[in-house]
Amino acid sequence: MNEVIEKEKIKIENLVYNIRGQQVMLDSDLAKLYGTETKKNK
């Protein structure tokens, strides 16, 4: 996982948002970190 972060130069701290007192990450950001796609509801 460290390799993915270093290659993409993504800082996880910048992807964490505080919403109503909870720390959350967007599914699109998680998908980028793990090298997958997000699912879309039809």
N, C-alpha and C positions, 0 to 999 in steps of 0.2 A: 504494500500500500504506500509506503514511503516513496517508492520509485514513481508511482503515478503522480503523487503530489509534487515531487521535485521536477518531473518532466513537464507537467502542466503549469508549474509555478502557482499552484492554487494554495492559498492559505485558508485553512479551515476556519480560523477565527473570523475571517471576513464573510463566511457563508452562514454564520449563526446569527439568527435574528431574535430579538426579545419581543414577544407579542403577549400582552396581558400578563406579564411576569413569568412567562414560560420561554425557555430557549428552544427554538425550532430551526429546522433546515428545510429548504424547499426540495421537493422530490427531483426536480431537474438538476439541482446542484449535487444531490446524492448520486444520481445516475451518472453524472460526469465523473465523479470520484471513483465509482466502481466500474466505469466503462460499459454501462448498459443504457437502454432506452427507457423512457417513461411510457406507461400505458395510457392510452386515451380512452375515455368512456364515449361510446357512440350513442 
